[in-house]
């Protein structure tokens, strides 16, 4: 039997922090805090086993509609994460990229994110994408505007627009498409996450809530992926 390869690009919707907090009768903010611990383990493991790209959905364009208390808690955790983890991530040769519109974030968060991106931009290990104030439709609209502007300026011939023109105008420019999408907590939705990049992704929906998603579950998801038969619309010989 041929040895099946690990996914090059894993994307994760880290769902279930709220339900985990409810289950444990603690504040939602503490559920998110536990979620950060899980995320730390998954980043480390992805780097250690040689995943090329890991994309995590940390805050969507729709998450602003949550209570001010929860939004503040999430923003606080983000800042804390980038300040406390940056040394280790840099040491591990991790390259950080933020997907999403940073300008709507509080200034300290914007600064910390830009610092992290700048400091790690030459790193050649795990490519860690963190989606913050991210929505796939706004990302696609932004890409279309970039392409339209090039056409307007006469830098791009309309007949030369193809799939790679679009891929290169997205936040994930230069990266492979998603191979495996994991959404925890049993919900089976994409929630405006990487619509273009997931065109041929395999999906898995473990029922465990994100704070309870251990390395054992991560390996089970990777293993499941490695047993899938990916045909990309073709037919198996
Ligand atoms: C979904 O759980 C999770 C989120 C909306 C936020 C995920 C954020 C983190 C894990 C922490 C911040 C990120 C970084 C990079 C430090 P939910 O609250 O929607 O869960 P529920 O559906 O059970 O309510």
Boltz pocket constraint, residues with backbone or C-beta under 6 A from the ligand:
constraints:
  - pocket:
      binder: B
      contacts: [[A, 14], [A, 15], [A, 16], [A, 17], [A, 18], [A, 19], [A, 20], [A, 32], [A, 35], [A, 36], [A, 39], [A, 57], [A, 58], [A, 59], [A, 63], [A, 74], [A, 77], [A, 78], [A, 81], [A, 130], [A, 185]]
      max_distance: 6.0
